[in-house]
Amino acid sequence: MEHGLKNDRHFANEGDPYDDCLTSFFAETKENEYVPRSLFIDLEPTAINEVKRGINGRLFLPEQFISGKEDAASNYARGYYSIGNRVIDESLDKIRKIADNCTGLQGFFIFDSVGGGTGSGFGSLLLENLSSEYPKKTKFSLAIYPSPKISTSVLEPYNSVLATHQLREYADVVFVFDNDAINDICKQRLYIYQPSYTNLNNIIAQVASAMTASIRYESYMNTNLHEFQTNLAPYPRMKFMLSSYAPFLSSERVIYEIPSVSNISESAFEASSMMAKCDPREGRAISYNLMYRGDVVPKDVSISVNAAKAKGAFQYSNQYTNILKCGTTYSQPMVLPGSWMAKLLRSVLYISNNSAITKVFSRINKDFDTMYRKQAFLHWYCREGMEKEEFCEARHDITDIEKDYEEL
């Protein structure tokens, strides 16, 4: 079976700057193919096998898939203390091999669901080890937070609080995704009335693609991860980002709408476009990033940003550090094959370090407190090696996050 993408003259030419951008996320093999610099890790094989059998499975080499034989049973402690320890060494070995093949390693992107046992527990264990081995490399976490509307386990509040405690300690920037918000985007923007996990994941993939476009293509903004981190999180204790993407148009509606730069900018500022269930206008921010992609000219960006300022879309804190940065990448946005989203000429990614993000934590804290007050299910965690004090420490840490943002 062939793996990766063929390195022909149409795809990459020697000395071509496009080739340099390509190798930021792809590695060239001895067979002149390009393979993504990535790993898929799970504590049980079901999800890994689905990726292998999927339409994108041939992009990856067999050694890029790591799976155990037993899942974490939606239990943070199993993913962090017991089951996770069985695959952490193998995972770190393969990460080292990928890192050693990089000519200038900038950092890591970690995708995980903090409501599950593997995403919260093993994700925290992996992030902690990466921070130890690569302390000077940027670590971005794209963390998917649970929603009561799409709940798969009663333990999600515990897992989310425990994972957030670790994210605050070891991640450099955390992009918060909320299943509730993404579910509503599928229904209201794409008219998918019963979204599947594939639909939800496609939304996250679209945001991640826009986020990394300036690294993968020639751009006038955020050409490296450290610059990205510096702009978004000038204060190390406040690192949880609120983001949105526009436009989300179904392939059926695109024949009726061709959104302009002004249209997509206005849509990106709407609360219904946010990847987390909160309204940025109810909070204050210390930084904003607007990342345009495709058929966009600086004049239109300037007009759109000034119009947004006039409408009060930028609510700054009273601190001295107030950052607004705009940039463009002229490569047009792409969509996944088979996606409900239409391929368009332009798009924008909005990211803000905004105190409104605490709404997500408040909802989770409320459910956590209800369960912990009754000591519900704690024995499931303690028998895996956890102490009750860890719950109190994690919960106190989330309160500190909320206080930090309240000071804005």
C-alpha positions in Angstrom: 0.0 0.0 0.0 1.3 3.4 -0.9 1.4 6.0 1.9 1.6 9.8 1.8 1.7 12.2 -1.2 3.9 11.8 -4.2 6.7 14.3 -4.5 6.4 15.2 -8.2 7.3 18.5 -9.9 3.7 19.6 -9.8 3.6 19.2 -6.1 7.0 20.5 -5.0 10.0 21.9 -6.8 13.6 22.0 -5.5 14.3 25.5 -4.1 10.6 26.4 -4.3 9.5 28.3 -1.1 6.2 26.3 -1.3 8.3 23.2 -0.6 9.7 24.8 2.6 6.2 25.5 3.8 5.1 22.0 2.9 7.8 20.4 5.1 6.6 22.3 8.1 3.9 19.7 8.6 5.0 17.0 6.2 8.1 14.9 6.1 9.6 13.5 2.9 10.3 9.7 3.0 12.9 7.7 1.1 10.3 6.8 -1.5 9.8 10.5 -2.4 6.5 10.7 -0.7 5.3 13.2 1.9 3.8 12.0 5.2 2.2 14.2 7.9 4.3 14.8 11.0 1.7 13.4 13.3 0.7 10.6 15.6 -2.6 9.0 16.5 -2.7 7.7 20.0 -5.6 5.9 21.8 -5.7 3.5 24.7 -8.0 1.2 22.8 -7.9 0.2 19.1 -11.4 1.0 17.8 -11.0 4.7 16.9 -7.5 4.0 15.5 -8.7 1.3 13.3 -11.5 3.6 11.9 -8.8 6.1 10.9 -6.7 3.4 9.2 -9.7 2.2 7.3 -10.9 5.7 6.4 -10.4 7.6 3.2 -7.4 9.4 4.7 -5.7 6.3 6.2 -3.3 6.0 3.3 -1.8 9.3 4.1 -0.1 7.9 7.2 2.5 5.2 7.8 1.6 2.2 10.0 4.0 3.3 12.8 2.1 6.6 13.1 -0.7 4.7 14.9 -0.4 3.8 18.6 -3.1 2.0 20.5 -3.4 -0.1 23.6 -5.8 -2.9 24.4 -8.0 -1.4 27.1 -9.7 1.9 27.2 -9.8 4.4 30.0 -13.5 3.9 30.8 -14.1 7.7 30.8 -11.9 7.9 33.8 -9.1 10.5 34.0 -7.2 8.4 36.6 -7.0 5.4 34.3 -5.7 7.5 31.5 -3.1 9.3 33.7 -2.0 6.7 36.2 -2.7 3.2 35.1 -3.6 2.4 31.5 -1.9 5.4 30.1 1.5 4.4 31.5 1.4 1.3 29.2 1.7 3.4 26.0 3.4 6.6 27.1 7.0 5.3 26.5 6.2 4.1 23.0 4.4 7.4 22.3 7.4 9.5 23.5 9.9 7.3 21.5 7.9 8.0 18.3 7.6 11.7 19.1 11.4 11.9 19.5 11.9 10.2 16.1 9.6 12.8 14.4 11.2 15.6 16.3 14.7 14.5 15.4 13.7 14.6 11.7 12.7 18.2 12.0 15.3 20.8 10.9 13.8 23.5 13.2 11.2 22.1 15.6 8.9 24.9 16.7 6.4 23.1 18.9 3.5 20.7 19.1 -0.3 20.7 18.4 -2.2 18.4 20.7 -5.9 17.5 19.9 -7.9 15.9 22.7 -11.3 15.7 24.2 -11.0 16.7 27.9 -14.3 15.0 28.8 -13.1 11.5 28.1 -10.7 9.4 30.1 -8.0 9.1 27.4 -8.2 12.8 26.2 -8.1 14.1 29.8 -5.9 11.6 31.5 -3.5 10.4 28.9 -3.6 13.8 27.2 -2.4 15.4 30.5 0.3 12.7 30.9 1.6 13.3 27.4 1.6 17.1 27.8 3.4 16.8 31.1 6.1 14.7 29.5 6.5 16.9 26.5 6.9 19.9 28.8 9.7 18.1 30.6 11.5 16.9 27.4 10.9 20.0 25.3 10.5 22.9 27.8 11.4 25.6 25.2 9.1 24.4 22.5 5.6 25.8 22.1 2.7 23.5 23.1 -0.7 24.3 21.6 -3.7 22.4 22.9 -6.9 22.2 20.9 -9.2 21.0 23.8 -12.7 19.9 23.1 -14.9 20.5 26.2 -18.1 18.4 26.8 -21.7 19.5 26.5 -24.7 18.2 28.4 -26.5 17.9 25.0 -23.8 15.4 23.7 -22.8 13.7 26.9 -21.3 10.2 26.8 -20.4 9.9 30.4 -21.5 11.2 33.8 -17.8 11.6 34.7 -17.1 14.4 32.2 -17.2 17.3 34.8 -14.5 15.5 36.8 -12.3 14.8 33.8 -12.7 18.3 32.4 -11.6 20.0 35.6 -8.7 17.7 36.2 -7.5 18.1 32.6 -7.9 21.9 32.7 -5.7 22.0 35.8 -2.9 20.3 33.8 -3.5 22.5 30.7 -3.0 25.6 32.8 0.3 24.1 34.1 1.9 22.7 31.0 0.2 24.1 27.8 1.4 27.4 26.4 -1.9 28.2 24.5 -5.2 26.4 24.8 -7.9 26.8 22.2 -11.2 26.0 23.8 -13.8 24.1 21.7 -17.3 23.4 23.1 -19.3 20.5 21.7 -22.5 22.5 22.4 -21.3 25.5 20.3 -20.0 23.3 17.4 -23.2 21.3 17.4 -25.2 24.6 17.0 -23.0 25.7 14.2 -23.7 22.5 12.3 -27.5 23.0 12.8 -27.8 26.7 12.2 -25.1 27.4 9.6 -24.7 24.1 7.7 -28.3 22.8 8.3 -27.1 19.4 9.6 -29.9 18.7 12.0 -28.4 15.6 13.4 -24.7 16.2 13.4 -22.4 13.2 13.7 -18.9 13.2 15.3 -17.5 13.4 11.8 -19.4 16.7 11.2 -18.2 18.1 14.5 -14.6 17.1 13.8 -14.7 18.7 10.4 -15.5 22.0 12.0 -12.5 21.7 14.3 -10.3 20.6 11.3 -11.4 23.7 9.4 -10.4 26.0 12.3 -7.1 24.2 12.7 -6.4 24.5 9.0 -7.0 28.3 9.2 -4.9 28.5 12.3 -1.9 26.9 10.7 -2.2 28.4 7.2 0.3 31.2 7.9 2.9 28.5 8.8 2.1 26.2 5.8 2.0 29.0 3.2 3.7 32.3 2.7 2.0 34.9 4.9 2.4 38.3 6.5 1.5 37.1 10.0 2.4 34.5 12.6 5.2 32.8 10.6 6.2 30.8 13.7 4.5 29.3 16.8 6.5 31.4 19.3 5.2 34.6 17.7 1.7 33.2 17.8 2.1 32.5 21.5 3.6 35.9 22.3 0.7 37.8 20.6 -2.1 35.8 22.1 -0.9 35.0 25.6 1.3 37.9 26.9 0.4 36.8 30.4 1.4 33.2 31.1 -1.5 32.5 33.5 -4.2 33.6 31.0 -3.8 31.2 28.0 -7.4 30.0 27.2 -8.5 31.3 23.8 -11.9 32.0 22.3 -12.1 31.5 18.5 -14.5 31.6 15.6 -14.4 30.9 11.9 -16.3 32.4 9.0 -18.0 31.8 6.8 -19.7 28.5 7.4 -21.8 27.9 4.3 -23.3 24.6 3.1 -22.4 23.6 -0.5 -26.1 24.0 -1.4 -26.3 27.6 -0.3 -23.0 28.8 -1.9 -24.7 29.4 -5.2 -26.8 32.1 -3.6 -24.2 33.7 -1.4 -20.7 35.0 -2.2 -19.6 36.6 1.1 -17.4 39.6 1.0 -14.6 40.5 3.4 -17.0 42.7 5.3 -19.6 39.9 5.4 -17.2 37.2 6.8 -15.7 39.7 9.3 -19.1 40.6 10.7 -20.1 37.0 10.9 -16.9 36.1 12.8 -17.7 38.6 15.6 -21.2 37.1 16.2 -21.6 35.0 19.4 -23.3 32.2 17.3 -20.0 31.8 15.4 -17.9 31.1 18.5 -16.3 27.7 19.1 -17.3 28.0 22.7 -20.7 28.8 24.2 -20.2 32.4 25.3 -20.5 35.9 24.0 -17.2 37.8 23.6 -19.0 41.2 24.0 -19.8 40.2 27.7 -16.0 40.0 28.4 -12.9 41.9 28.1 -9.8 40.9 26.0 -6.1 41.5 26.1 -5.4 40.3 22.5 -7.2 39.8 19.2 -6.0 38.0 16.1 -7.8 38.1 12.8 -6.3 35.7 10.2 -7.7 36.2 6.7 -7.2 33.7 4.0 -7.8 33.7 0.2 -9.0 36.5 -2.0 -8.4 39.3 0.5 -6.7 42.7 0.1 -5.4 44.8 3.0 -7.8 47.7 2.2 -10.9 45.6 2.7 -9.4 44.2 6.0 -8.8 47.7 7.3 -12.4 48.8 6.4 -13.9 45.7 8.1 -11.8 46.1 11.2 -12.7 49.8 11.6 -16.4 49.0 11.1 -16.1 46.3 13.9 -14.4 48.8 16.2 -17.2 51.3 15.6 -19.7 48.6 16.6 -17.8 47.8 19.8 -16.7 44.3 18.7 -13.3 44.9 20.4 -13.8 45.1 24.1 -10.4 45.7 25.6 -9.3 45.3 29.2 -7.9 48.2 31.2 -4.5 46.7 31.1 -1.6 48.2 29.1 -1.2 45.2 26.9 -4.0 45.5 24.3 -3.1 43.7 21.1 -4.9 43.7 17.7 -3.1 41.9 14.9 -4.4 41.2 11.4 -2.8 39.2 8.7 -3.5 37.5 5.4 -2.5 34.3 3.7 -3.4 34.4 0.0 -3.9 30.6 -0.3 -7.6 29.9 -0.7 -9.3 27.9 2.1 -9.9 24.2 1.5 -12.5 21.9 2.7 -12.4 18.2 3.5 -13.7 15.8 0.7 -17.3 14.9 1.4 -17.7 17.8 3.8 -21.0 19.7 3.9 -19.1 22.9 3.9 -18.7 24.8 0.6 -15.3 25.7 -0.8 -15.1 29.5 -0.8 -12.8 32.2 -2.1 -12.0 33.7 1.4 -12.3 33.0 5.1 -11.3 34.5 8.4 -10.3 33.1 11.7 -11.0 35.2 14.8 -9.0 34.4 18.0 -9.2 36.4 21.3 -7.8 36.0 24.7 -11.1 37.0 26.3 -12.5 36.8 29.8 -15.8 35.6 28.4 -14.2 32.1 28.1 -14.8 31.7 31.9 -18.4 30.9 31.0 -17.3 27.5 29.9 -15.5 26.8 33.1 -18.4 28.1 35.2 -20.8 25.6 33.7 -18.3 22.7 34.2 -17.6 23.8 37.8 -21.2 23.8 38.7 -21.6 20.2 37.6 -18.3 19.3 39.3 -19.4 20.8 42.6 -22.8 19.0 42.5 -21.1 15.6 42.1 -18.2 16.2 44.5 -20.4 17.5 47.2 -22.0 14.0 47.3 -18.6 12.3 46.9 -20.1 10.6 43.8 -17.9 8.2 41.8 -14.7 9.3 43.7 -13.9 5.6 44.5 -13.5 4.9 40.7 -10.6 7.4 40.7 -9.1 6.6 44.0 -8.7 2.9 43.2 -6.6 3.9 40.2 -4.1 5.7 42.4 -5.6 9.2 42.8 -6.0 11.1 46.0 -9.0 13.2 46.9 -6.8 16.2 47.5 -6.1 16.2 43.7 -9.7 17.0 43.1 -9.6 19.9 45.5 -6.4 21.2 44.0 -7.7 21.1 40.5 -11.0 22.7 41.4 -9.1 25.5 43.2 -7.0 26.0 40.2 -10.0 26.6 37.9 -11.3 29.2 40.4 -7.9 30.9 40.1 -8.3 31.0 36.3 -11.7 32.7 36.7 -10.2 35.2 39.1 -7.3 36.0 36.8 -9.8 36.8 34.0 -12.1 38.7 36.3 -9.2 41.1 37.0 -9.4 42.2 33.4 
